[in-house]
Amino acid sequence: MARLRLFNTHSFIVNPLTHRLTPAAFPGIRQRACGLLAAASFGVLLMGTSAPAVAQDFSTGAVLEDTEIGETLKAYARPILIAGGIPPETISIHMVVDDSMNAFATEGGNIYLHTGLLLRAKNSNEVIGVLAHEIGHIAGGHVIMVASDMAGPNTISILATLLGVAAGIASGNPDVGMAVMMGGQRAALGQFLSFSRGQEARADQFALKTLTDTHQSAKGLRDFFERLQGEERLITSNQDPYIRTHPLNIDRMSTIAAAMEVSPYSGVPSDPELDRQHQRMLAKLFAFLKPQITTLQRYPDADKSVEARYARAIAYYRRGQFDEALPLVDSLLTDAPHDPYFWQIKGDMQLSRSKVDEAVLAYREALKYMPDAPEILGALAHALVESGKPENGPEAQAALKHALVLHPEDPGAWDMLARSYAMSDEVGMSAYAAAERAILMGQFGDVARYSIQAEKLLQRDTPTWYRLQDIKILAQNNLREMRTKRR
């Protein structure tokens, strides 16, 4: 996560994990909060200062997104999805900050992996096995069936909690976190997401078939389940959540063992390239989520591997020790000058130390090799806005428009776009962008205020003007509904 920025919503609070890991709301909620693990970038902006960011801890239950890790997980899942006849673009994979080994699938093609599972996976094959199983639940429609059966007050309470937490994150309140994953709510969610033995067996069959179809071993899935099997005998409070939501039994383990005996691919090792990505992912996650001293013990100076230098660079960066962090990043770039993630984290570091021009150069380099990365586009725009130079406005706006084509419901990008237009003295467009952000955040009163301002300055009968009318109507309808509910 060289994009794990220490921040809490794409434009709202600051977190220096530099390649942004972004806390996002549970899908299905319109507000998409992006809490970056990385960058001082956006957080700095919101704080109204360009002072170095201070690393923060991520609360248990926070939902994180990071481009580099996301691309790794997509690479793991893509062959399974294709073999299962599922378009890869319909599935989203997210991370939840939690030390336990757990994973679950929800409506809308969303898969959540706990960071504890990722950090304890010994190789890519283990994660692929778990993903194949969770994709099996989606392919079997198990999540949809569970959702359609929910009717009682407990279900309503759980869903209300999910919505409330998502709104809390979107509002930029770091104390809200993702409380649904903690304490009693975690237990409730575990029950809500639990599957029947029949559904588990069908998901296993899907996983075994697609692993065979893609010439991969089921050893990772077996190893993961074997590691958890002993926990079935523990009392509920001590069991890993995966046991409670995905009950294991002898028949399931026997089925996996039998399938491995007849599969010609059981002895096939993990893909070396995927394992290389796996080690980088582990190093990045570990360095962003664990204390610096723990990271430096696991990845000591004597270890000159790419992942070890990456982890140490992030560990020093999180503490603002740029004299140690930057040389490590430069050494990585010497070995891999076309790596967008190394350029991105260098940009985040430079922006954190108020070296705006150097940050802009680094982000531009990153975009040469990964031009469609919304996080990097947003980081470049942030740096350009922080420069305070009106001539940088058009470049910032172009980057943000590109990012919004890829992720149109990112309130942080709209917020930054409003700032960039203000820097260019385009007050009408700034107000329009602010209205877009407000509607995503559910701040309907602000929508009215910004819309009135924008209408006075924007040319009538243009696409932007018509979009503004849509926003106004949507806000008015929501306000009317809210007033009706209060009666």
Order of alpha helices (4+ residues) and beta strands (2+ residues): alpha-beta-alpha-beta-beta-beta-alpha-alpha-alpha-alpha-alpha-alpha-alpha-alpha-alpha-alpha-alpha-alpha-alpha-alpha-alpha-alpha-alpha-alpha-alpha-alpha-alpha
